[in-house]
């Protein structure tokens, strides 16, 4: 079975008459309608869960490594943008770990995992905004723009790789869709930190770094909202 949650569709690969399957689905009282039935020559994958686990382990390791790298250099370079991005990477790592628990589970379990991930991202965004406001109100030394740019370029390359791997999977399940949303956000965020590093250098001001830090958490909150909408 293949679930397309946003479009509320279910593809069932089976042998024989489809009527028993339709009758079973109708007992769920979900206004089930048979759209079409046809023969297929395609090969049905039987190791979907194993492939998903390998993929999630790969992107989890990549994100956790770059969480450490960006946090370390963010602190040393005094860059709020890098610190914000590193926290986003940590959140992604946790989401991927949670998604591993969902692989092979029920639809309800997968939806609950995605929902928890969304609320966790909202909490992260709130904490981030508090730190950005604190830095705006206080005196902060100039961040090192070169470190910001170099580390963000490396993180961008890592996230593009993760997004490519997730898109190849083509899963419509909520926990995998949530993972793709997080990674898509990361690509945007990395690009923003690179731009902020350039503006810090050109304007000789720390404000671009703080602004991109705030924008990062807006994107995080927006991604959380999209994930929660997926599992309504």
Secondary structure as GFF3:
##gff-version 3
##sequence-region A 1 232
A	DSSP	beta_strand	2	4	.	.	.	ID=ss1
A	DSSP	beta_strand	9	11	.	.	.	ID=ss2
A	DSSP	alpha_helix	19	26	.	.	.	ID=ss3
A	DSSP	alpha_helix	48	77	.	.	.	ID=ss4
A	DSSP	alpha_helix	80	102	.	.	.	ID=ss5
A	DSSP	alpha_helix	107	137	.	.	.	ID=ss6
A	DSSP	alpha_helix	145	169	.	.	.	ID=ss7
A	DSSP	alpha_helix	174	203	.	.	.	ID=ss8
A	DSSP	alpha_helix	207	230	.	.	.	ID=ss9
###
